[in-house]
């Protein structure tokens, strides 16, 4: 008999699509690990979502380099890949790294040859739309021309938890740039004894504070997921007092199923699915909803 209510929580409005894929697994008694992988795969495979996976934002050279990571709360195992080219579903490569359980983090050419060895198919991740976008953007070469990560936290009916995230990172990023998303502790973290967190926004600012790890530690020492997200973003705001013109947001989920979501700027929404809810909602915003 199920002892826990399954729940899945994701970043942005495309989180609804991630949640749908994950929920289909959770309601059939599947694991949180399978649910978060399926959620990320759904978003990665959708070419209309231009900041994740296939059709994701190209880097300065016009190449799509993808970052993804996954953590299994039940076993404590982790897997991550960064600057991975030519593979549509980096989250599943990260999952393979987790399953092999020899290393945790593979990058660049090494990550790609691992994926090919494991039977993943190489393909061109640029879509006609992304090629057009690149040609239009390049002359302006704007910093932070676009980004957004799908981050997914789930708890299954056994109470086991998992977290995953996947992104093409900052649009027009330097070749080889790795953001927070595949860095365990920066973009995502989970300790099933406490809960987990995952972020989105300008990754450099999340790396500086070990964002996701800090949130989980705040929860460990008694803060609610909501207060923990706010506390971390307060710290980011203090560090960046004179240049607070970027977005950073985190969502968090406790072992008990309590959720939290906070951002530095307006515009961030999270998506929540459980047995009674399937919706998006805006997060608390720094300076407006919390000091
Ligand atoms: N955090 C991602 C990165 O910096 C981008 C995002 O989530 O908006 O690569």
Boltz pocket constraint, residues with backbone or C-beta under 6 A from the ligand:
constraints:
  - pocket:
      binder: B
      contacts: [[A, 147], [A, 148], [A, 149], [A, 167], [A, 168], [A, 169], [A, 170], [A, 178], [A, 179], [A, 180], [A, 181], [A, 199], [A, 200], [A, 201], [A, 202], [A, 203], [A, 204]]
      max_distance: 6.0
